[in-house]
Amino acid sequence: MLAYLQGLSLGLAYVAPIGVQNLFVINAGLSQPQAAAYRTALIVIFFDVTLALAGFFGIGALIEHSELIRKGVLLAGSLVVMYMGLRLMLSREVAGPAINVNIPLMKTIGMACVVTWFNPQAIIDGTLMLGAFAATLSAQQATPFITGVETASVMWFLGVTLVVNALAHKFNPKIIGVLNRVCGGIIVLYGIKLLVDFAMAVL
């Protein structure tokens, strides 16, 4: 039980800060109908859980022992993140909560995969952190610990979607458009920071 609670608290502490994943889920909660917003949250949870499992069981060690892989993740991730931010900033498709926004399932899956598996912070920091914890746990503690981490992901993203979608009616399309541009700008700045990190790693 203690290992589960440790995993839960660590998972919440890791997933709570505003990042690309949270901005993606928040944007879906504001601009999509309730069913679509929850569908987006569940897809993000799936990719977040799979990344946590991969990090816990080995990717962290691989990145830790290969500087080339780490640099490659930083470079590719920074470019993908900046591209996503620019698309969000420049998008003219601004929808209010009352509009039936029918975003194709495959597009949602693709974007959720990108904000999770192409997010260098999640891949490098998250997998290294989980890999480090895995090395300190016994075989009996490992399963409840990673289950706690996974529970945190489910609780957080569903909770964010519930709150944001419930308040979405207070936002008109113009406000949502402004929020899209702000979120997009933050994502672009985040991508630039990652590119700078890559440049510093190379120099």
C-alpha positions as CSV (number, residue, x, y, z in Angstrom):
1,M,0.0,0.0,0.0
2,L,2.9,2.4,0.8
3,A,4.5,1.8,-2.6
4,Y,1.1,2.5,-4.3
5,L,0.7,5.8,-2.4
6,Q,4.3,6.7,-3.3
7,G,3.6,6.1,-6.9
8,L,0.3,8.0,-6.8
9,S,1.9,11.1,-5.1
10,L,4.9,11.0,-7.4
11,G,2.6,10.6,-10.5
12,L,0.4,13.6,-9.4
13,A,3.5,15.8,-8.7
14,Y,4.9,14.9,-12.2
15,V,1.7,15.3,-14.3
16,A,0.2,18.4,-12.6
17,P,2.5,21.2,-13.8
18,I,1.2,22.8,-17.0
19,G,2.9,21.3,-20.0
20,V,2.1,20.3,-23.6
21,Q,-0.1,17.4,-22.5
22,N,-2.1,19.5,-20.1
23,L,-2.5,22.3,-22.6
24,F,-3.8,19.8,-25.2
25,V,-6.3,18.3,-22.7
26,I,-7.4,21.8,-21.5
27,N,-7.9,23.0,-25.1
28,A,-10.0,19.9,-25.9
29,G,-12.1,20.4,-22.8
30,L,-12.8,24.0,-23.8
31,S,-13.5,23.5,-27.5
32,Q,-15.0,20.0,-27.8
33,P,-18.3,18.5,-26.7
34,Q,-18.2,16.6,-23.5
35,A,-18.0,13.1,-25.1
36,A,-15.2,14.2,-27.5
37,A,-13.3,15.9,-24.6
38,Y,-13.4,12.8,-22.5
39,R,-12.4,10.7,-25.5
40,T,-9.3,13.0,-25.9
41,A,-8.5,12.7,-22.2
42,L,-8.7,8.8,-22.3
43,I,-6.4,8.7,-25.4
44,V,-3.9,11.0,-23.6
45,I,-4.1,8.8,-20.5
46,F,-3.3,5.7,-22.7
47,F,-0.2,7.2,-24.2
48,D,0.9,8.7,-20.8
49,V,0.5,5.3,-19.1
50,T,2.4,3.5,-21.9
51,L,5.2,6.0,-21.6
52,A,5.4,5.6,-17.8
53,L,5.5,1.8,-18.2
54,A,8.3,2.1,-20.9
55,G,10.2,4.5,-18.7
56,F,9.8,2.4,-15.6
57,F,11.0,-0.8,-17.4
58,G,13.9,0.5,-19.4
59,I,13.8,3.5,-21.7
60,G,15.3,5.7,-18.9
61,A,18.4,3.6,-18.6
62,L,18.8,3.6,-22.4
63,I,18.7,7.4,-22.6
64,E,20.9,7.8,-19.6
65,H,23.6,5.7,-21.2
66,S,23.4,7.2,-24.7
67,E,24.1,10.9,-25.2
68,L,23.3,10.5,-28.9
69,I,19.8,9.3,-28.2
70,R,19.3,12.1,-25.7
71,K,20.3,14.7,-28.3
72,G,18.2,13.1,-30.9
73,V,15.1,13.2,-28.7
74,L,15.8,16.9,-27.8
75,L,16.1,17.9,-31.5
76,A,13.2,16.0,-32.9
77,G,11.0,16.8,-29.9
78,S,11.7,20.6,-30.1
79,L,10.8,20.8,-33.8
80,V,7.6,18.8,-33.3
81,V,6.5,20.9,-30.3
82,M,7.2,24.2,-32.1
83,Y,5.2,23.0,-35.1
84,M,2.2,22.0,-32.9
85,G,2.3,25.4,-31.2
86,L,2.4,27.3,-34.4
87,R,-0.5,25.3,-35.8
88,L,-2.5,26.1,-32.7
89,M,-1.6,29.8,-32.9
90,L,-2.4,30.1,-36.6
91,S,-5.5,28.0,-36.6
92,R,-8.7,29.7,-37.7
93,E,-10.9,26.9,-36.5
94,V,-12.3,28.4,-33.3
95,A,-15.3,26.6,-31.9
96,G,-17.5,27.3,-29.0
97,P,-18.7,24.6,-26.6
98,A,-22.2,24.6,-28.2
99,I,-20.8,23.7,-31.7
100,N,-20.5,20.0,-32.6
101,V,-16.8,19.7,-33.2
102,N,-16.3,16.4,-34.9
103,I,-12.5,15.9,-34.8
104,P,-11.5,12.6,-36.5
105,L,-10.4,9.9,-34.1
106,M,-7.2,9.2,-35.9
107,K,-6.2,12.9,-35.7
108,T,-6.9,12.9,-32.0
109,I,-4.8,9.8,-31.5
110,G,-2.0,11.2,-33.6
111,M,-1.9,14.5,-31.7
112,A,-2.1,12.8,-28.3
113,C,0.8,10.5,-29.3
114,V,2.8,13.5,-30.3
115,V,2.3,15.5,-27.1
116,T,3.3,12.5,-25.1
117,W,5.8,10.4,-26.9
118,F,7.4,13.3,-28.8
119,N,7.7,15.4,-25.6
120,P,11.4,15.5,-24.7
121,Q,10.6,16.5,-21.1
122,A,8.3,13.6,-20.6
123,I,10.7,11.2,-22.3
124,I,13.9,12.3,-20.7
125,D,12.9,13.6,-17.3
126,G,10.0,11.2,-16.7
127,T,11.6,8.1,-17.9
128,L,14.9,8.8,-16.0
129,M,12.9,9.6,-12.8
130,L,10.8,6.4,-13.1
131,G,13.8,4.4,-14.1
132,A,15.7,5.6,-11.0
133,F,12.8,4.7,-8.7
134,A,12.5,1.3,-10.4
135,A,16.1,0.6,-9.3
136,T,15.2,1.2,-5.7
137,L,12.1,-1.0,-5.5
138,S,11.8,-4.6,-4.7
139,A,9.9,-7.0,-7.0
140,Q,7.0,-6.9,-4.7
141,Q,6.9,-3.0,-4.6
142,A,7.3,-2.4,-8.3
143,T,3.7,-3.4,-9.4
144,P,1.9,-1.3,-6.8
145,F,4.2,1.7,-7.3
146,I,3.7,1.9,-11.1
147,T,0.0,1.2,-10.6
148,G,-0.1,4.3,-8.4
149,V,1.7,6.3,-11.1
150,E,-0.9,5.1,-13.7
151,T,-3.8,6.0,-11.3
152,A,-2.4,9.5,-11.0
153,S,-2.5,9.9,-14.8
154,V,-6.2,8.7,-14.9
155,M,-7.3,10.9,-12.0
156,W,-5.5,14.1,-13.2
157,F,-6.5,14.1,-16.9
158,L,-10.1,13.1,-16.3
159,G,-10.3,15.6,-13.5
160,V,-9.0,18.4,-15.6
161,T,-11.4,17.5,-18.4
162,L,-14.3,17.5,-16.0
163,V,-13.5,20.9,-14.5
164,V,-12.6,22.6,-17.8
165,N,-15.5,21.2,-19.8
166,A,-18.0,22.1,-17.0
167,L,-16.8,25.7,-17.3
168,A,-16.6,25.8,-21.1
169,H,-20.0,27.5,-21.5
170,K,-18.5,30.6,-19.8
171,F,-16.1,31.0,-22.8
172,N,-17.3,32.3,-26.1
173,P,-15.5,31.5,-29.4
174,K,-13.5,34.7,-29.3
175,I,-12.1,34.0,-25.8
176,I,-11.4,30.4,-26.9
177,G,-9.5,31.7,-29.9
178,V,-7.4,34.0,-27.6
179,L,-6.7,31.0,-25.3
180,N,-5.7,28.9,-28.3
181,R,-3.1,31.6,-29.4
182,V,-1.8,31.9,-25.8
183,C,-1.5,28.2,-25.4
184,G,0.1,27.9,-28.8
185,G,2.6,30.7,-27.9
186,I,3.5,28.9,-24.7
187,I,4.1,25.6,-26.6
188,V,6.3,27.4,-29.1
189,L,8.4,29.0,-26.4
190,Y,8.7,25.5,-24.8
191,G,9.9,24.1,-28.1
192,I,12.4,26.9,-28.4
193,K,13.7,26.2,-24.9
194,L,14.2,22.5,-25.9
195,L,16.0,23.6,-29.1
196,V,18.3,25.7,-26.9
197,D,18.9,22.7,-24.6
198,F,19.8,20.7,-27.7
199,A,22.3,23.4,-28.9
200,M,23.9,23.6,-25.5
201,A,24.2,19.8,-25.4
202,V,26.0,19.8,-28.8
203,L,28.3,22.7,-28.0
